[in-house]
Amino acid sequence: MNARSGFTLIELLVVILIVGILAAIGYPSYLRSMETSKANDSVGYLTMAGNADRMYAVDHNGAYVPSGQITDSCDSGATCPQGNACDLVYCGYMPTDNYSEKPYTITIGNCSPGSYCGSVATVNRCTSGPSPCTNTSPYTSWGYNIDSNGVVTALNSSTPPPPQ
């Protein structure tokens, strides 16, 4: 009786070939779904930042916060107000968070008191800097704006549409 105790080299090569083909097909879809997830997360933060800026304006006689970027330095616990974009965090309109760990940047716009503002806040996919911003994915050029009416729009045609 001749019993086989393993796989032949050809069988192993066929299995490796099939796994390689499946990985080659699945990896781009995986990258696309990861970027869509990051974009959806950014829209959530964008909406929060836009609402926070509008609430700040209501509480401060129509004056929006000065333009600037929300960063980790906003978590310093300074007193409210300081006269910069971090006032949204200092005054409790936005939470303290590890903003440097986000794969995007949050920028607050500069709106004139009492006038329509084309962009209260903007998020942009960051492609350089510390991880997770360093990215070689082909899906790295997206961004969104939110206006003073709370309407989220894509910055360019390569940006996935904002979630509804």
C-alpha positions in Angstrom: 0.0 0.0 0.0 1.4 3.4 -1.1 0.1 6.2 1.2 0.7 9.8 0.4 1.9 11.9 3.3 1.9 15.4 1.8 1.3 17.7 -1.2 3.2 17.7 -4.4 5.1 20.8 -5.5 2.6 21.4 -8.3 -0.3 21.4 -5.9 1.4 23.9 -3.6 2.3 26.2 -6.5 -1.3 26.1 -7.7 -2.6 27.1 -4.3 0.0 29.9 -4.0 -1.0 31.1 -7.5 -4.7 31.2 -6.6 -4.0 33.0 -3.3 -1.8 35.6 -5.1 -4.5 36.3 -7.7 -7.1 36.7 -5.0 -4.8 39.1 -3.1 -4.1 41.1 -6.3 -7.9 41.5 -6.9 -8.8 42.3 -3.3 -6.0 44.7 -2.3 -7.3 47.7 -4.4 -10.8 47.2 -3.0 -9.4 47.1 0.5 -7.5 50.4 -0.1 -10.6 52.0 -1.5 -12.8 50.9 1.4 -10.2 52.1 3.9 -10.1 55.6 2.3 -13.9 55.7 2.1 -13.9 54.9 5.9 -11.4 57.7 6.6 -13.4 60.1 4.4 -16.6 59.3 6.3 -14.8 59.8 9.6 -13.5 63.2 8.3 -17.0 64.3 7.4 -18.1 63.5 10.9 -15.4 65.7 12.4 -16.1 68.3 9.7 -19.7 68.5 10.7 -18.8 68.7 14.3 -16.3 71.5 13.6 -18.8 73.4 11.5 -21.5 73.1 14.1 -19.1 74.1 16.8 -18.0 77.2 14.9 -21.6 78.2 14.3 -22.5 77.6 18.0 -19.5 79.7 19.0 -20.7 82.5 16.7 -24.2 82.4 18.3 -22.6 82.6 21.8 -20.2 85.4 20.8 -22.4 88.0 19.1 -22.0 86.5 15.6 -18.2 86.4 15.7 -16.7 83.2 14.4 -13.4 81.9 15.6 -10.3 83.1 13.6 -9.2 80.8 10.9 -6.7 78.2 11.7 -6.0 74.5 12.1 -7.3 72.3 15.0 -4.2 70.5 16.3 -3.0 68.6 19.4 -1.8 71.9 20.8 -5.5 72.8 21.2 -5.6 70.3 24.0 -3.4 72.4 26.3 -6.3 73.4 28.5 -6.0 77.2 28.0 -8.7 79.5 29.1 -11.5 80.5 26.8 -11.1 82.6 24.6 -7.6 82.8 23.3 -8.4 84.4 19.9 -7.5 81.5 17.6 -9.1 78.4 16.1 -8.4 76.4 19.2 -11.1 78.3 21.0 -13.5 75.7 19.8 -11.7 73.2 22.0 -10.7 75.6 24.8 -14.4 76.7 25.2 -15.7 73.2 25.1 -17.4 73.2 21.7 -15.2 70.4 20.4 -13.6 67.6 22.4 -9.9 67.2 23.1 -8.5 64.5 20.8 -5.3 63.3 19.2 -5.8 65.3 16.1 -2.3 64.5 14.9 -3.3 60.9 14.6 -6.1 61.7 12.1 -5.3 61.0 8.5 -6.6 64.4 7.6 -6.4 68.0 8.8 -9.2 70.1 10.1 -9.1 73.8 9.2 -11.6 76.3 10.5 -12.5 79.1 8.0 -12.7 82.8 8.7 -16.2 84.1 8.5 -17.3 87.7 8.8 -19.9 88.3 11.5 -23.4 88.3 10.1 -22.4 87.3 6.6 -22.7 84.1 4.6 -19.5 82.1 4.8 -18.5 79.9 1.8 -16.5 77.6 4.1 -16.9 77.4 7.9 -14.5 74.4 8.1 -12.5 72.2 5.7 -10.9 68.7 6.0 -8.2 67.6 3.7 -6.5 64.2 3.4 -2.9 64.7 4.6 -0.3 62.8 2.6 2.9 63.8 4.4 4.0 63.9 7.9 3.9 61.3 10.7 1.9 58.1 10.4 -1.0 57.8 9.5 -0.5 60.8 7.1 2.3 59.2 5.2 0.4 57.2 2.6 1.2 55.8 -0.8 -2.4 54.9 -1.5 -3.7 56.2 -4.8 -6.8 57.5 -2.9 -5.1 60.5 -1.1 -6.5 63.6 -2.7 -9.9 64.1 -1.1 -11.3 66.9 1.0 -14.6 68.4 2.1 -16.0 71.9 3.0 -18.9 72.7 5.2 -20.6 76.1 4.8 -22.4 78.3 7.4 -25.7 76.5 6.5 -24.2 73.1 7.4 -24.0 71.9 3.8 -21.1 69.5 3.1 -19.5 69.5 -0.4 -16.6 67.7 -1.9 -13.5 69.7 -2.8 -12.7 68.0 -6.1 -14.0 65.4 -8.5 -11.7 62.7 -7.0 -13.3 63.0 -3.6 -15.9 60.4 -2.7 -19.3 62.0 -2.3 -20.1 62.9 1.3 -22.3 60.5 3.2 -25.9 61.5 3.6 
